[in-house]
Amino acid sequence: MRIDIITVLPEMLEGFVNESILARAQKKGLVEIHLHNLRDYTLDKWRRVDDYPYGGFAGMVMQVEPIDRCISALQAERDYDDVIFVTPDGEKFDQHIANDMSLQQNLIILCGHYKGIDQRIRDHFITREISVGDFVLTGGELAAAVIADAVIRLVPGVISDDQSALSDSFQDNLLAAPIYTRPAEYKGWKVPDVLLSGNEAKIKQWEMDQALERTKRLRPDLLE
């Protein structure tokens, strides 16, 4: 899998993509993450990529030309499954979307900034618009990082135990059951006996019961 992230703040993402699981995934050759500084694609001598909006609206808008030049340069090198724009008015990102995206080969993620991007980019280049929540960030970098992390961890081989990802919360529209590790008792707080029983069938049933109870109590909307 290859993910190209277009941003005006590549430094903000460099540490994130070069640490922990994402770093190991790249070292294993399972994933490529490339950061592209949008300012490298402007013809403006001051490296500006934004301008005032037509109509007298407030704020600044990312210009069409540098984004066009960047996306077009990438698409000239390879085919992309999706060109994603992270925006508050996009479809709500969830585990099902992450699962779907993890099966794709090449993705572009465009990080917005300022007031947003020229609508013509959305009309002619963007194939999918994604939101990470009903709130507004100062830029799309954090949202792009969230999406990249959620997707890449699902690529086979990225996590040493592939089954671990399949048991995460939201995979079956359920929250995950509680989990415990050693010691079996601490300050009188005990691990449920069933988890120490070795009875796989009973443990699986306990896990399902706990997942359903937690989902009903904390996120009943997932069961609708």
C-alpha positions as CSV (number, residue, x, y, z in Angstrom):
1,M,0.0,0.0,0.0
2,R,1.1,3.5,-0.8
3,I,-0.3,6.7,0.8
4,D,0.6,10.1,-0.5
5,I,-0.3,13.0,1.9
6,I,-0.4,16.5,0.5
7,T,0.0,19.2,3.1
8,V,1.4,22.7,3.8
9,L,2.9,21.4,7.0
10,P,4.8,18.2,6.3
11,E,6.9,18.7,9.4
12,M,3.8,18.2,11.5
13,L,3.5,14.7,10.1
14,E,7.1,13.6,9.8
15,G,7.5,12.4,13.3
16,F,4.1,10.6,13.3
17,V,4.8,8.6,10.1
18,N,8.3,7.7,11.2
19,E,7.5,6.2,14.6
20,S,6.0,3.1,16.1
21,I,3.9,0.8,14.0
22,L,3.8,3.0,10.9
23,A,7.6,3.1,10.9
24,R,7.9,-0.7,11.2
25,A,5.3,-1.2,8.4
26,Q,7.5,0.9,6.1
27,K,10.7,-0.8,7.1
28,K,9.0,-4.2,6.4
29,G,8.1,-2.9,2.9
30,L,4.4,-3.3,3.6
31,V,3.5,0.4,3.3
32,E,4.9,3.5,1.7
33,I,4.0,6.9,3.1
34,H,5.1,10.0,1.2
35,L,4.6,13.6,2.3
36,H,4.3,16.3,-0.3
37,N,4.8,20.0,0.6
38,L,2.1,21.8,-1.4
39,R,4.3,24.9,-1.4
40,D,6.7,23.0,-3.8
41,Y,4.0,23.1,-6.4
42,T,3.2,26.9,-6.5
43,L,4.6,29.3,-9.0
44,D,4.3,32.2,-6.5
45,K,7.8,33.5,-5.6
46,W,6.7,33.8,-2.0
47,R,5.5,30.2,-2.0
48,R,1.9,31.2,-1.2
49,V,-0.8,28.6,-1.8
50,D,-3.8,30.6,-0.6
51,D,-5.7,33.7,-1.6
52,Y,-8.8,35.7,-0.6
53,P,-12.2,34.1,-1.5
54,Y,-14.4,35.6,-4.2
55,G,-17.6,37.1,-2.9
56,G,-16.1,38.8,0.1
57,F,-16.3,35.9,2.5
58,A,-14.1,35.7,5.5
59,G,-10.8,33.7,5.6
60,M,-8.3,32.4,3.1
61,V,-8.8,29.7,0.5
62,M,-6.2,27.2,-0.8
63,Q,-5.7,27.8,-4.5
64,V,-6.6,25.5,-7.3
65,E,-3.3,25.6,-9.3
66,P,-0.8,24.2,-6.8
67,I,-3.2,21.4,-5.8
68,D,-3.8,20.6,-9.4
69,R,-0.1,20.5,-10.1
70,C,0.6,18.2,-7.2
71,I,-2.2,15.8,-7.8
72,S,-1.6,15.7,-11.5
73,A,2.1,15.0,-11.0
74,L,1.3,12.0,-8.7
75,Q,-1.4,10.7,-11.0
76,A,1.1,10.8,-14.0
77,E,3.2,8.3,-12.1
78,R,0.6,5.7,-11.0
79,D,-3.1,5.1,-10.7
80,Y,-4.8,5.9,-7.5
81,D,-7.8,4.1,-6.0
82,D,-9.0,7.3,-4.3
83,V,-8.1,11.0,-3.9
84,I,-9.3,11.8,-0.4
85,F,-10.0,15.2,1.0
86,V,-10.4,15.4,4.8
87,T,-13.1,17.9,5.6
88,P,-15.7,18.3,8.3
89,D,-18.5,17.9,5.8
90,G,-17.3,14.6,4.5
91,E,-18.7,11.1,5.3
92,K,-18.0,10.1,8.9
93,F,-14.9,7.9,9.1
94,D,-15.4,4.6,10.9
95,Q,-14.0,1.1,11.1
96,H,-15.9,-0.1,8.1
97,I,-14.3,2.6,5.9
98,A,-10.9,1.8,7.4
99,N,-11.4,-1.8,6.5
100,D,-12.4,-0.9,2.9
101,M,-9.4,1.5,2.5
102,S,-6.9,-1.1,3.8
103,L,-7.7,-3.3,0.7
104,Q,-6.7,-0.5,-1.7
105,Q,-3.2,0.0,-3.2
106,N,-2.7,3.7,-3.7
107,L,-4.3,6.6,-1.9
108,I,-3.9,10.4,-1.9
109,I,-5.0,12.3,1.1
110,L,-5.3,16.1,0.7
111,C,-5.1,18.1,3.9
112,G,-7.1,21.3,3.8
113,H,-6.1,24.5,5.6
114,Y,-7.3,28.0,6.2
115,K,-11.0,28.3,5.2
116,G,-10.8,25.3,2.9
117,I,-9.9,24.5,-0.7
118,D,-11.1,25.9,-4.0
119,Q,-14.3,24.0,-4.9
120,R,-13.0,23.2,-8.4
121,I,-10.5,20.8,-6.8
122,R,-13.4,19.0,-5.1
123,D,-15.4,18.9,-8.3
124,H,-12.6,17.6,-10.6
125,F,-10.1,15.7,-8.5
126,I,-11.5,14.5,-5.2
127,T,-13.2,11.0,-5.3
128,R,-13.9,10.7,-1.6
129,E,-14.5,13.2,1.2
130,I,-14.0,12.0,4.8
131,S,-14.6,13.6,8.2
132,V,-13.1,12.3,11.5
133,G,-15.8,14.0,13.5
134,D,-18.3,16.9,13.8
135,F,-15.8,19.5,14.7
136,V,-13.4,21.8,12.9
137,L,-9.6,21.6,13.1
138,T,-7.1,24.2,12.0
139,G,-5.9,21.9,9.3
140,G,-6.3,18.4,7.9
141,E,-3.0,17.0,9.1
142,L,-4.4,15.5,12.3
143,A,-7.3,13.9,10.4
144,A,-4.9,12.5,7.8
145,A,-2.8,11.0,10.5
146,V,-5.8,9.4,12.1
147,I,-7.0,7.9,8.8
148,A,-3.5,6.6,7.9
149,D,-3.0,5.0,11.3
150,A,-6.4,3.3,11.3
151,V,-5.9,2.0,7.8
152,I,-2.3,0.9,7.9
153,R,-2.7,-1.2,11.1
154,L,-5.2,-3.3,9.1
155,V,-2.7,-4.2,6.3
156,P,-1.7,-7.8,6.7
157,G,1.6,-8.2,8.4
158,V,1.7,-4.7,9.9
159,I,0.5,-6.0,13.3
160,S,2.3,-9.1,14.4
161,D,-1.0,-10.7,15.5
162,D,-3.5,-10.1,12.6
163,Q,-6.3,-11.6,14.7
164,S,-5.8,-8.7,17.2
165,A,-7.1,-6.2,14.7
166,L,-10.1,-8.3,13.8
167,S,-11.2,-8.2,17.5
168,D,-11.0,-4.5,17.8
169,S,-14.0,-2.3,18.8
170,F,-16.4,-1.6,15.9
171,Q,-15.3,-4.5,13.7
172,D,-18.7,-6.1,14.3
173,N,-20.6,-2.9,15.3
174,L,-19.7,-3.9,18.9
175,L,-17.4,-2.4,21.5
176,A,-14.6,-4.7,22.6
177,A,-15.0,-6.7,25.8
178,P,-12.8,-5.8,28.8
179,I,-9.3,-7.2,28.8
180,Y,-7.0,-8.3,31.6
181,T,-3.4,-9.3,32.1
182,R,-1.2,-10.6,35.0
183,P,-1.3,-10.6,37.9
184,A,-4.6,-12.5,38.3
185,E,-5.3,-10.6,41.5
186,Y,-4.1,-7.2,42.6
187,K,-5.2,-5.4,45.7
188,G,-8.1,-7.8,45.9
189,W,-9.2,-6.9,42.4
190,K,-9.6,-10.2,40.5
191,V,-9.6,-11.2,36.9
192,P,-13.0,-13.0,36.1
193,D,-12.7,-16.7,36.8
194,V,-13.9,-17.6,33.3
195,L,-10.8,-16.1,31.7
196,L,-8.6,-18.3,33.9
197,S,-10.6,-21.5,33.2
198,G,-9.0,-22.4,29.9
199,N,-12.5,-23.3,28.5
200,E,-12.4,-21.6,25.1
201,A,-16.1,-21.9,24.5
202,K,-17.0,-20.3,27.8
203,I,-14.5,-17.6,27.2
204,K,-15.8,-16.8,23.8
205,Q,-19.4,-16.6,25.2
206,W,-18.2,-14.3,28.0
207,E,-16.5,-12.1,25.5
208,M,-19.6,-11.8,23.4
209,D,-21.8,-11.2,26.4
210,Q,-19.5,-8.5,27.7
211,A,-19.2,-6.8,24.2
212,L,-23.0,-6.7,23.9
213,E,-23.5,-5.3,27.4
214,R,-20.8,-2.6,27.0
215,T,-22.3,-1.6,23.6
216,K,-25.9,-1.4,24.9
217,R,-24.7,0.7,27.8
218,L,-22.2,3.0,26.1
219,R,-23.0,3.1,22.4
220,P,-26.6,1.8,21.8
221,D,-26.6,3.6,18.5
222,L,-24.3,0.9,17.1
223,L,-27.0,-1.8,17.6
224,E,-29.7,0.1,15.7
